[in-house]
């Protein structure tokens, strides 16, 4: 199961990964709550609701266990799902995420800025913000430029209020405390981005250590799934293969999803 990152869709995040992983796995990918074509709930975004959504999809597809690979926001959801439903998670592969985001001055400043921006976003101000965040990248990166029309259409599916709403709840999460309380008995691999400017690499490495995960590193920024999709796909496949081997040793060799 593939869970995408903040402001992205499953296809934007994992378009280069589908073919590689489908050679060995049944691939399940969904647009997460408040993103893309996903659910919009009246009560707003909650990570716990995304956890429930992931389990509901597995139930609907009659999948008893899955390897859950999540990027950024999806990584937070993947770890939370493994903590709260360990019997449904064969292995977990978080990428470019942290256990707790309100852990430094920069992160606290961002949280307070979000509280200021939310009322403006509710009025629709900043409707094109998600796409505009990628304009400079499209001018520098030929891969992004070649797919700009599609990229812009996918990004436009998320409105500014949902963007701030999602991050506000992510900043409330403290998965480190959950881990300290009960631990995580699920095989894990972790993809760390060494040049990530959105989620500090030190936070990523701390998360990997806390869940006893082998790390796979990419020398790239947080936009790597879109800007360097081939490299991202290759490392993701390596991490998933490692997680699958750990899961097979734990439960037997029949794991295929």
C-alpha positions in Angstrom: 0.0 0.0 0.0 1.4 3.4 -1.1 0.5 6.6 0.9 1.5 9.9 -0.7 2.8 13.1 0.7 1.3 16.5 1.6 -0.3 18.4 -1.4 0.5 15.5 -3.8 -1.7 12.7 -5.2 -0.9 9.0 -5.4 0.0 9.3 -9.1 2.2 12.4 -8.6 4.1 10.8 -5.7 4.4 7.2 -7.1 4.0 7.4 -10.9 7.6 6.1 -11.3 7.2 3.4 -8.6 4.1 1.6 -9.9 5.8 -0.5 -12.6 8.8 -1.4 -10.5 6.8 -2.6 -7.5 4.1 -4.3 -9.5 6.6 -6.8 -10.7 6.7 -8.4 -7.3 3.7 -7.0 -5.5 0.0 -6.2 -5.8 0.1 -2.4 -5.5 -2.6 -0.5 -3.7 -2.5 3.3 -4.0 -5.1 5.9 -3.0 -5.5 9.6 -2.8 -5.5 10.3 0.9 -8.1 12.2 2.8 -8.3 16.0 1.9 -6.0 15.4 -1.1 -6.5 14.8 -4.8 -9.6 12.7 -5.4 -9.8 11.6 -1.8 -12.5 12.1 0.9 -13.4 15.5 2.1 -14.8 15.2 5.6 -16.8 18.0 7.3 -14.7 17.7 10.4 -11.5 18.4 8.6 -8.3 16.3 8.4 -7.1 14.0 11.1 -4.2 11.6 10.8 -6.3 9.0 12.7 -8.9 9.2 10.0 -6.3 8.5 7.4 -5.2 5.4 9.4 -8.8 4.3 9.5 -9.1 4.9 5.7 -6.1 2.7 5.1 -7.5 -0.2 7.1 -10.9 0.2 5.5 -9.3 -0.1 2.0 -7.5 -3.3 3.1 -10.8 -4.6 4.5 -12.7 -3.8 1.3 -10.0 -5.5 -0.8 -9.8 -8.6 1.6 -6.1 -7.9 2.2 -5.2 -9.3 5.7 -1.8 -7.7 5.8 0.2 -5.3 3.7 3.6 -3.6 3.5 2.7 0.1 3.9 5.1 2.6 2.2 4.4 6.2 3.0 6.1 9.4 1.8 6.2 12.5 4.1 2.6 12.8 5.4 2.1 9.3 4.1 5.1 8.1 6.2 3.4 9.6 9.3 0.2 7.7 8.5 2.2 4.5 7.8 3.9 4.6 11.1 0.7 5.5 12.9 -1.1 2.6 11.2 1.7 0.1 12.2 1.5 1.3 15.8 -2.3 1.1 16.1 -2.9 -1.9 13.8 0.3 -4.0 13.9 -1.7 -7.2 13.0 -2.5 -5.6 9.6 0.9 -4.3 8.7 3.5 -6.8 7.5 6.2 -4.2 7.3 6.4 -0.4 7.1 8.5 1.8 4.8 8.3 5.4 5.9 10.1 8.0 3.7 11.1 11.6 4.4 9.1 12.0 7.6 9.4 12.6 11.3 7.8 11.2 14.5 7.2 14.6 15.9 7.4 17.9 13.9 7.0 20.5 16.6 10.5 19.8 17.9 12.5 22.9 17.0 12.2 26.7 16.7 11.6 26.5 12.9 8.9 23.9 13.3 7.1 25.8 16.1 7.3 29.0 14.0 5.7 27.2 11.0 2.9 25.9 13.3 2.0 29.4 14.5 2.2 30.7 11.0 -0.4 28.0 10.0 -2.7 29.2 12.7 -2.5 32.7 11.2 -3.0 31.6 7.6 -6.0 29.2 8.1 -8.7 31.9 8.3 -7.4 33.4 5.0 -7.2 30.0 3.4 -10.9 29.4 4.4 -11.8 32.4 2.3 -10.1 30.9 -0.7 -7.1 33.1 -0.6 -4.1 31.3 -2.1 -6.1 29.0 -4.3 -3.2 28.5 -6.7 -0.6 28.2 -4.0 0.1 24.5 -4.4 0.9 24.8 -8.1 2.8 28.1 -7.7 5.1 26.3 -5.2 6.4 24.3 -8.2 6.7 27.0 -10.8 10.4 27.7 -10.2 11.1 24.0 -10.1 9.5 23.6 -13.5 11.8 26.2 -14.9 14.9 24.4 -13.6 13.9 20.8 -14.0 13.3 19.4 -17.5 11.3 16.4 -16.1 8.9 18.7 -14.2 8.7 21.0 -17.2 7.7 18.2 -19.6 4.9 17.1 -17.3 3.9 20.6 -16.1 0.3 20.6 -17.4 -0.5 17.3 -15.7 1.4 18.3 -12.6 -0.6 21.5 -12.3 -3.9 19.8 -12.8 -3.1 17.3 -10.0 -1.9 20.0 -7.6 -5.0 22.1 -8.3 -7.2 19.3 -6.7 -6.1 20.5 -3.3 -7.5 23.8 -1.9 -5.5 26.1 0.4 -7.7 25.5 3.4 -7.1 21.7 3.2 -3.3 22.4 2.9 -3.2 24.3 6.2 -5.7 22.0 7.8 -3.6 18.9 7.1 -0.4 20.4 8.3 -2.0 21.7 11.5 -3.0 18.1 12.5 0.3 16.7 11.5 2.0 19.2 13.9 -0.2 17.9 16.7 1.1 14.3 16.3 3.6 12.8 18.7 4.4 9.4 17.4 7.6 9.4 19.5 5.4 9.3 22.6 3.4 6.4 21.2 6.5 4.5 20.4 7.9 5.1 23.9 4.7 3.8 25.4 4.5 0.6 23.5 7.2 0.1 20.9 6.8 -1.1 17.3 7.0 -4.8 16.6 6.8 -4.5 12.8 9.7 -4.9 10.3 10.8 -1.5 8.9 12.9 0.2 6.3 13.3 4.0 6.1 14.2 6.2 3.1 16.1 9.3 4.3 16.6 12.4 2.1 20.0 13.9 2.9 19.2 17.3 1.5 15.6 17.6 2.6 14.7 21.3 3.4 11.1 20.5 4.4 11.7 17.7 6.9 15.1 17.9 8.5 17.3 14.8 7.8 18.2 14.6 11.5 14.5 14.2 12.3 14.3 11.5 9.6 17.3 9.6 11.0 15.9 9.9 14.5 12.6 8.3 13.3 14.4 5.5 11.5 16.4 4.7 14.7 13.3 4.8 16.9 11.5 2.1 14.7 14.7 0.0 14.3 14.7 0.5 10.6 17.5 0.0 8.1 18.0 3.3 6.3 18.2 3.8 2.5 19.4 7.3 1.6 18.9 9.6 -1.4 21.0 12.7 -1.8 18.0 14.9 -2.7 15.4 17.4 -1.5 11.8 16.8 -0.6 10.6 17.1 -4.2 12.5 14.0 -5.3 9.5 11.9 -6.3 8.6 14.5 -8.9 12.0 15.9 -9.8 14.1 12.7 -9.8 11.5 10.0 -10.2 13.8 7.3 -11.5 16.2 7.6 -8.5 13.3 7.7 -6.1 11.7 4.6 -7.7 14.9 2.6 -7.5 15.6 3.4 -3.8 11.9 2.8 -2.9 12.1 -0.6 -4.6 15.2 -1.4 -2.6 13.6 -0.4 0.7 10.4 -2.3 0.0 12.4 -5.4 -1.0 14.3 -5.2 2.3 11.1 -4.8 4.3 9.5 -7.7 2.4 12.5 -10.0 3.3 12.2 -9.1 6.9 8.4 -9.7 6.9 8.9 -13.0 5.2 11.4 -14.2 7.8 8.9 -13.2 10.5 5.7 -14.7 9.0 6.7 -17.0 6.2 7.5 -16.6 2.4 4.0 -16.2 1.1 3.8 -12.4 1.4 2.9 -10.8 -2.0 1.1 -7.6 -1.2 
